[in-house]
Amino acid sequence: MLAAIAETPGITVSALSRALSIHVSTASNLIERLVQRGLVERLRCEDDRRAVRVRVTTAGKSVLATAPQPLRGLLVDALSRLPAETLSQLDGDLDCLIAHLNGGADADAANEPL
């Protein structure tokens, strides 16, 4: 949710709920938690005082800077278009590769980037 707010500063609660496919009340409750933690702030719309917009605070931006990024890009798109059988084969092949990588290395090496 924090990333979605950061992508669209000043997004309304209703637009955010639609973007995340959640109920407006659920979005409001989650926003309240983020406000309490100081990660977002609410702003009343000047043209419609009933509407509320939210934006990420400096503290929220700091959290986002250290958070893993959402899966996006060419690889994710390509994987999403593969048939289930191909994905299953790929999963097995990657397990085999990881086993070979781990075969001669210490346990922590599996967590190191190539």
N, C-alpha and C positions, 0 to 999 in steps of 0.2 A: 504494500500500500504506500509506503514511504517513497519508493521509487516512482510510482505512478503519479504521486503528488508533485515530486520534483520534476518530472517530465512535462507537467502542465501546471506551472505556477498559477495560483488563483483559480484552480478548478473548483467548480461547485460540488457540494456533497452529492447531489443527485447525478451529476455527470460522472463523478468518481465511482459511484455505486454501479452505474451502467457499464463503465469501462472494466470494472472488476467482476461484473456479473454477480453482485451481491445486493441484498435488500438495503434500502436507504437507512433503515434503523440500525442494521449491522454496521454499515459504513460510519454512521454517527457514533456508535459505541466505540469502534476502533479508533476513530479520530480523537475521541475524548481521551483515550489512553495515551495516544501520541502527544496530545496537548499537555497532559499531566506530566509527561516525561520531558517536556520542553523541546520536542522534536518537530512539531508543527504549530502553526498559529491559525486561528480563525479570524476571518475578516468579514464584516457585514458589507454586502453589496450596496453601493451608494444609490443606484437606481431602483433597487428593490430590497428594502431593509429586511424582508423575510428570508431572502437567500443568503447563504453563507458560503464563502470561498475559503479555501485553505492553501497554505503555502508552507514550505519547509523552512525551518529556522537554521541558523548557523550550526547549532548543535546537531540538527538532523542531517545537514550536509556532511558533517564530520562522520556521522554514523554511516552514511551512504558511501563515503569515500573508502571505508574499510570493509564494506559488505561485499559478498560475492555478487557479481553482476548476473542479471537474468540471462538465460540461454537464448542467444540470437545468432544470426549469421548464416553463412553458406552451409556449414557442416550440419547445424541443427535442421535447417530446411531440407537438406538432402536426406538426412536420416529419417525425417518425418514422412518422406515419400517412399521409403523402402518397404517392401512387403514384409510381413511378420516372419516368414520363413528365413529371409535374408538377414533380418535383424537377429534372429536366434542364432544363425550360423556365425554372424559377426561377433556376438556375445561370447560364444564358445571359443572362437579364434583369439579374441582379446584375452580371455581367461588363460589360454595356453601361452600367449606371449608374456603375460604378467608372471606366470609360473616360471618361465625361462629366465625372465629378468631377475626374479627373486632367487633363482637357484644358486647363483654364485655371489649374491650380495647379502649384506646384513639386513635385518628386518626394517630398519628405518629407510633404507634405500628405495623401497617401494613407494614412499611418499615424496620422493624428490622428483622435480620436473626433469624431463629428458633434455 
